[in-house]
Amino acid sequence: MAVKKEAAEMSAFERRRLENIAANRAILTDISTTAKKVIPNKPAAKPTSKRRRSEPVQRESTRPTRISSRLAGIEADNETLKRKLEVEAEHQAEIHKAKKLRNGDDMNLGDISVDGKKWSSGFDGIKDLVRGAQPGVRTFTEDDVKNTADDAEIKELRKTMGNLKIYEHWAPNDIKITPQRVYALGFHPIEDKPIIFAGDKEGAMGIFDASQTAPEVDDEDDDIPDPVISAFKTHARTITSFVFSPSDANAVYSSSYDSSIRKMDLEKGTSVQVFAPSDSSIDMPISAMDMTASDPNMLYFSTLHGAVGRYDLRTPDSEELWELSEQKIGGFSLHPLQPHLVATASLDRTLKIWDLRKITGKGDLRHPALLGEHDSRLSVSHAAWSAAGHIATSSYDDTIKIYDFTDSSKWSAGYDIPEDDMKPAHTVKHNCQTGRWVTILKPQWQKQPRDGIQRFVIANMNRFVDIYAANGSQLAQLDGEGITAVPAVAQFHPTMNWVAGGNGSGKLAFWQ
């Protein structure tokens, strides 16, 4: 008679892994349920043809690092150990190569979850190595508010924005939303509660529900448990932007330097690649992404190689790519109400406006009509359209420039913007010297402010987040206890007066 074996006891690691998967699944289900209130009973349009899976980028083999036998203490005739070192060098080279390849496969989020509590502290306490930063020194005070003679509307808005308070349940240093430096933030458009998405420099995504509260502890000396954060390794390289589908509340798109755009389905708990270059040998780092409410099936993106492209999610191999700059385009955006107007910001020191209604040329020379451009003294980091027609840019010349194109609805196809009209209506002095350890500062407009007053956020190198109106007036300077690094990646919720900022150690600050 066979002896019945008892089941092996589950290890602590395996138990913890299953608990993490269950917790992440519960969070995504909760977000999905809440998200349906935004776009009820309106499923996403299904592609008309089978989705194409792109193969990983094919790169040249990385040469193994040569290791000195003398320094390793190996005698000349010890061929076995020398060979072991060569094999190890080749192995490390393959690991290095694999880290840079994108993953074109479909992913189950339960299989790629990351244990947030084991993340390292990253760049906590990093010293300010950048020019002109004075941590904690305000550049906007109560005196600035009192000494200005703005209209009553702006004064009331200053009061509202100035009253935003830092999230009280956990300090910013306790909310580690990503393992590494935050490069992109996004608010889900639901208004029931703040759901914040973050992407870091190595392709990890974190999701934080800011409606959760810290549990009570029995003893004052007991540690407060960490906040619940869902974390997934969806991309192989830096995540650069998030876009939320206007037609499917469960769809979250993310772009990356790994040359891909992926779609996360909150309800199904999956992540699929929806775009990568049709030529799998091409490395095309995506620097930004956008989508319009008028056509939720069309994705637009910019690249570090100076191109802007668009891709129809319904049609495989439908990518169009326009080479618009000889240098990288770090940021771009579509006019929210007139999506044929594209603004690009480039390392070539220009802001340019393009019209997609008029595309001319053939082959590599095919491009939209250039309506106008404005030169800055140094690189322009980002160009963001407001719904009313303003463009805000940040530049390494230490300025924020605000351009007034509120009459753009009257422009005909290929309209030539007069040179004087391309000059900024307002220029604000702002330290943008981020250095190598702080993510580049970019202005981000509130997409649909309830009061109709256009405003945007941008981080301040003195460890604040600044809020400005379209007329250049500063509305607020947000701070709070526990902010020990620059919240460089700042983001507004589309409709609610909620602001988030992510820093170089993957920590999150949140104001409401």
Order of alpha helices (4+ residues) and beta strands (2+ residues): alpha-alpha-beta-alpha-alpha-beta-beta-beta-beta-beta-beta-beta-beta-beta-beta-beta-beta-beta-beta-beta-beta-beta-beta-beta-beta-beta-beta-beta-beta-beta-beta-beta
